Amino acid sequence: MIPLRDANPVRRAPVVTIGLIIACVAVFAYELGSQSTGGDPALEALFRQYGLVPADLTAALGGGQTDRAFREVLTIDSAGSGSWSSTSSAGSRQPSPRS
């Protein structure tokens, strides 16, 4: 449920919040307009032009060893069983029940 009021009133309007909402709606409308006029190829071109690819950002910031170390951490972290419990510490795991 969205809160409509608060117990402690403020004197200023939430300018930043309203600005972020307007920016998100404008970008979404631009995305819909791009897709409706040019179809899926236009939408893909929009994403390629304005989308952020983490590998491109890392390469632009110097890549090198940082990029390699980051990939190794992701590889090690994703080598678990794929569940949230695989990332928890060993001390917090419950022993399996014996039959």
Secondary structure as GFF3:
##gff-version 3
##sequence-region A 1 99
A	DSSP	alpha_helix	15	50	.	.	.	ID=ss1
A	DSSP	alpha_helix	54	60	.	.	.	ID=ss2
A	DSSP	alpha_helix	64	77	.	.	.	ID=ss3
A	DSSP	three_ten_helix	84	87	.	.	.	ID=ss4
A	DSSP	three_ten_helix	90	92	.	.	.	ID=ss5
###
